[in-house]
Amino acid sequence: MKYWIIIALVGIIGSLLAAGLFMVRGGPDEQDKAKRMANALTWRIGISVFLFLTIIFSYVMGWIQPTGIPVGA
């Protein structure tokens, strides 16, 4: 499960960097530049939602357990 989360986070960061690159460099015209940037940001949102839903589903199925600071510590 850890590896899937790391892969998803790398994908999110990569998509965000691609959107920034398209914003700065772009294409031959403004329309193409905006379309490519919006597409990269759409991928980022999709990967983020998928990661969130996967974590929730894994918790419900009991595959992962919450850890952290104990109550009253």
Buried (B, 14 or more C-beta within 10 A) or exposed (E): EEEEBEEBEEBBEBBBEBBEEBBEEBEEEEEEBBBBBEBBBEBBEEBBEEBEEBBEEBEEEEEBEEEEEEEEE
